[in-house]
Amino acid sequence: MEGDLVIQAVRLIAQLSIILIFAKIGAEICERFFKQPAVLGELLVGVILSPFIIGSFIPFLEGTSLFPMPDNNIGIPISAPLFSVAQLGAVILLFIAGLETNLKQFLKYAWAATFVAIGGVVLPFIFGAYLTVVFGLAQTFLDPAALFVGVILTATSVGITARVLSDLNKLDTPEGVTILGAAVVDDVIGILILSIVIAIGVSKSHGNEIDIREIGVLGLTAVGFWLGILVIGILGAPYFEKFLLKFKSRGATISLTLALCFLCSFLAESAGLAMIIGAYAIGLALSTRPIAKELIESLQSVYHVFVPVFFVVTGMMVNLKEASSFPLFILIITIVAILAKWLGCYIPAVLTSFNRTGANRIGIGMIPRGEIALIVAQVGIAKGIISSNVYGVAIIMAFVTTLIAPVLLLLVFKNPKSGVRKKGEQPI
């Protein structure tokens, strides 16, 4: 047993070494030669290093490979230790994104963000479920498989967009805070819908009735918990700052701050939300304090080690061969995923505080599905609600939307025009 743990530790260290080396090479190539965001190179490196391409051929100890396909029965092509490190990167990314967000701007555009999130959920869900029926992968619109594909399309990967907005110094712009706020609300709504779909799937498989009250309680708990973290965090931030300033030992500030971030991430996950939502909420709460700038600077070294791992691992989850029997479905579902999310967010944005330029930025910022769609797909295949083919389609759709969003975001933010509608200017 002890020997197995040592081997796992050695494998993880070797994996991180290879991942960080190639992540930085990929990022350098994208930034220097193609003038594209570094995250794009990290994602592509992940695809190449996955067990589906060269990962299983990289030698390790005793004739094994460095990136073997683990036997986890849910199609995740990475080991639990590496997945855990990647999730740590996602948590740190969203925590820093919260610290860099202007809370006043966030609250100012909270209504717009909620409106955008609802639009970004409704359209993709309807089209995703409908197309699943059209292609014969589900019998009716209310079939759990159809509903699950709809849920997968509603997801928004705030991590990808947050990284690009951070690189462009656009996190605290009206569009930036609206995108991040909408992504948070989107995730909460997605969790609620996911709970309903799982309940429907489980009930149908057992021939039981669906307990609507239980589902409602779960949804209200999730929403209330996120708001609770944010409100308590804002009220407690001054006291936490004073607490930090009492420590004189080296590294105490960053260690205790990350401890708080990890605690809130755990509490969010335990309440049915994603860990990254808890991290973003407490980061947003601390952003109001003078110490926020110092924390951002102190966390940069941690950021540049763990965040690239997250994006490489996201790329490693892509199996380009998985859904080769459904090429037309892949093509159409990916196009619909892009257009439905963009349109569903563009219309509410342009009807609130934004002009066409700002609404376009918001719509594009909400396109990437990334790790959120992957997590939802993993839940679906683990519970037997979707097939491995549908899972493969979801993986490829998530990867394409994740890949295209940074490129489009870079283009739309090159335009210096303000995205906020001027007083008296018509919405459309």
FENJOZI-V836378 format. One record per pair of residues at least 12 apart in sequence whose C-alpha atoms are under 6 Angstrom apart, sorted by the first residue. I is the first residue (numbers start at 1). J is the second residue. D is the distance in Angstrom with one decimal. If there is no record, write none. Layout:
I;J;D  I;J;D
This chain:
23;42;4.9  26;41;4.3  26;42;5.8  27;41;4.6  27;42;6.0  42;311;5.8  42;312;5.1  43;311;5.5  43;312;5.1  43;315;4.6  46;312;4.1  46;313;5.7  46;315;4.1  46;316;4.4  47;315;4.7  47;316;4.7  50;316;4.4  51;67;5.7  51;68;5.9  55;67;4.8  56;68;5.1  74;382;5.5  77;317;5.9  86;309;5.6  86;310;4.1  89;306;4.5  89;307;4.3  89;310;5.3  91;276;5.0  91;279;5.8  94;276;5.9  94;279;5.9  94;280;4.9  95;279;4.7  95;280;4.7  95;283;4.8  98;280;4.7  98;283;4.1  98;284;4.1  99;283;4.6  99;284;5.3  99;287;4.4  101;171;5.9  101;172;5.0  102;172;5.3  106;177;5.2  109;178;5.9  113;178;4.8  113;181;5.4  113;182;4.3  114;182;5.7  115;348;5.9  116;345;4.8  116;348;5.2  116;349;5.9  117;182;4.7  117;186;5.0  119;344;4.4  119;345;5.4  120;341;5.1  120;344;4.5  120;345;5.0  121;154;4.8  123;340;5.6  123;344;5.7  124;153;5.4  124;154;5.5  124;340;5.1  124;341;5.9  125;150;3.9  125;151;5.8  125;154;5.7  128;149;5.6  128;150;4.3  129;146;4.4  129;147;5.3  129;149;5.8  129;150;4.6  132;146;5.3  144;201;5.3  145;385;5.7  145;386;5.3  152;373;5.1  155;369;5.6  155;372;5.9  155;373;5.5  156;183;5.9  156;366;5.9  156;368;5.9  156;369;4.7  157;368;5.5  157;369;4.7  157;370;5.1  157;372;5.6  158;183;5.8  161;365;5.9  175;362;5.9  179;362;5.8  192;219;5.0  222;271;5.8  222;272;5.8  230;281;5.2  230;285;6.0  233;282;5.8  233;285;5.1  234;285;4.5  237;286;5.7  261;279;5.4  264;278;5.1  265;278;4.4  265;279;5.2  318;395;5.9  322;392;5.0  323;389;5.2  323;392;4.8  323;393;5.5  330;393;5.6  334;397;5.0  338;367;5.8  341;367;5.8  342;363;4.1  342;364;5.7  345;363;4.9  346;359;4.9  346;360;5.9  346;363;4.9  350;427;5.8  351;427;5.6  353;420;6.0  353;421;5.7  354;419;5.7  354;420;4.3  354;421;4.8  355;419;5.6  355;420;5.6  355;421;4.7  357;419;5.1  358;419;3.5  368;401;4.7  368;402;4.3  368;405;5.8  369;398;5.0  369;402;6.0  370;398;5.2  370;402;5.4  377;391;6.0
